[in-house]
Amino acid sequence: MEQTIDPTLGPVLARTGDERAVLTSFLDFHRAVLLRKLRGLSDADARCRLVPSATTLAGLVKHLTLVERNWFPTLLAPEPGDVYLTSEEDAVASFTLSDRETIVGLTEAYERACARSRAVAASIDLDHVVPHPQLGEVSLRWILVHMIEETARHAGHADILRELTDGEAGAL
């Protein structure tokens, strides 16, 4: 029996594409999965702590917004005043929500950060290497693989948190 795969999934469409198409489609897929986890939730549900850590659905989106900015524009195409954030305090703050932050605002900020990341990555060769404050040097290829891992890991966290919130489960 032949298994049917939803052809709208980017990674499926890129299954015979070049390396950049495969990497970017997997990253975009996991970015979209993360945002799907917020769909239909109230702001209160999205900021509800369901695990011992401070991790929340809304906090995951805020964190990944910072991660997108850190790895793409700040590292690969910095503007004057950009600082690559590396401290433990920065990491904690990236999950911490203010009273004014909403699902709509967090989603829009994440979508803008992802669009900027796409534009930066599209303008650079996969072999392009930049200095990294902790790792020495990294290539765009390595950054894309790292971001797939980082985004997929947090999308998995979001899947668990969403299931704990209202029973909704699954990537799509």
C-alpha positions in Angstrom: 0.0 0.0 0.0 1.5 3.4 -1.0 1.6 6.0 1.7 0.4 9.5 0.7 2.4 12.4 2.1 0.8 15.9 2.2 2.6 17.7 -0.7 2.1 21.1 0.9 4.8 20.3 3.4 8.0 22.1 2.4 10.4 19.4 3.3 8.5 16.9 1.1 8.5 19.3 -1.8 12.3 19.9 -1.4 13.1 16.1 -1.2 15.1 16.3 -4.4 16.1 19.9 -4.1 19.6 21.3 -3.6 21.2 21.6 -0.2 19.9 25.1 0.5 16.3 24.2 -0.5 16.4 21.2 1.9 17.9 23.1 4.8 15.6 26.1 4.5 12.5 24.1 4.0 13.1 22.1 7.1 13.8 25.2 9.1 10.6 26.9 7.8 8.6 23.8 8.5 9.6 23.8 12.2 9.1 27.6 12.4 5.5 27.0 11.2 4.9 24.1 13.6 5.9 26.4 16.5 3.4 29.0 15.5 0.7 26.4 14.9 1.0 25.5 18.6 -0.4 29.0 19.5 -3.3 28.9 17.2 -6.6 29.1 19.0 -5.1 29.8 22.5 -5.9 32.7 24.7 -3.0 34.9 25.9 -3.5 33.5 29.4 -3.2 29.9 28.1 -0.1 30.7 26.1 1.7 32.2 29.1 0.6 29.5 31.6 3.4 27.6 33.3 2.8 23.9 33.1 6.3 22.6 33.9 8.7 23.4 36.7 10.8 25.6 34.5 9.6 29.0 33.3 9.0 27.6 29.8 5.6 28.6 28.3 4.2 28.5 24.8 4.5 32.3 24.5 7.9 32.3 26.1 9.1 29.7 23.5 8.1 32.1 20.7 9.8 35.0 22.4 13.0 33.0 22.9 13.1 31.8 19.3 12.6 35.4 18.1 15.8 36.3 19.9 17.6 33.2 18.6 16.6 34.1 15.0 18.0 37.7 15.5 21.1 36.5 17.2 22.1 33.9 14.6 21.2 35.6 11.4 21.2 39.4 11.2 23.4 40.0 14.3 26.0 37.3 13.4 25.9 37.4 9.6 24.8 40.9 8.8 25.4 43.1 11.9 24.3 46.7 12.0 26.0 49.3 14.2 25.2 48.6 17.9 24.2 44.9 17.3 25.5 42.7 20.1 25.5 38.9 20.0 23.8 37.8 23.2 25.6 35.0 25.1 25.0 35.4 28.8 22.8 33.2 31.0 20.8 36.3 31.9 20.1 36.9 28.2 18.9 33.4 27.9 16.5 33.7 30.9 15.2 37.1 29.7 14.5 35.6 26.3 11.8 33.4 27.9 10.5 36.1 30.3 7.2 37.8 29.3 6.1 41.3 30.1 2.4 41.9 31.0 2.0 43.7 27.7 3.2 40.9 25.4 0.4 39.0 23.6 0.2 36.1 21.2 -0.4 38.5 18.3 2.5 40.7 19.1 4.9 37.8 19.8 3.8 36.0 16.6 4.3 39.1 14.5 7.7 39.7 16.0 8.7 36.1 15.3 7.4 36.3 11.7 9.4 39.5 11.2 12.6 37.9 12.6 12.2 34.8 10.5 11.6 37.0 7.3 14.8 38.9 8.1 16.7 35.7 8.8 15.5 34.3 5.4 16.6 37.4 3.6 20.1 37.4 5.3 20.6 33.7 4.6 19.5 34.0 1.0 22.1 36.7 0.4 25.0 34.5 1.6 26.7 31.4 0.3 26.4 28.3 2.5 30.2 28.1 2.8 30.4 31.7 4.1 32.2 31.7 7.5 31.9 34.4 10.2 33.5 34.7 13.6 31.4 33.5 16.5 32.1 34.8 20.1 32.0 31.3 21.7 32.7 28.8 18.9 35.4 30.5 16.9 34.1 30.4 13.3 30.8 29.1 11.9 29.4 28.7 8.4 26.0 29.6 7.2 25.5 25.9 6.6 26.3 25.1 10.2 24.0 27.9 11.4 21.1 26.6 9.3 21.6 23.0 10.7 21.8 24.5 14.3 18.7 26.5 13.8 16.8 23.4 12.5 17.8 21.6 15.7 17.0 24.5 18.0 13.7 25.3 16.4 12.6 21.6 16.2 13.6 21.0 19.8 11.5 24.0 21.0 8.6 23.1 18.6 8.6 19.7 20.4 8.5 21.5 23.8 5.6 23.5 22.4 3.8 20.4 21.3 4.0 19.0 24.8 2.9 22.2 26.4 -0.1 22.5 24.0 -1.1 19.0 24.7 -1.0 19.7 28.5 -3.0 22.9 27.9 -6.0 21.6 26.0 -5.2 18.1 24.6 -4.3 19.3 21.1 -1.4 17.3 19.8 0.5 16.8 16.6 2.7 18.9 14.3 -0.2 20.0 12.0 
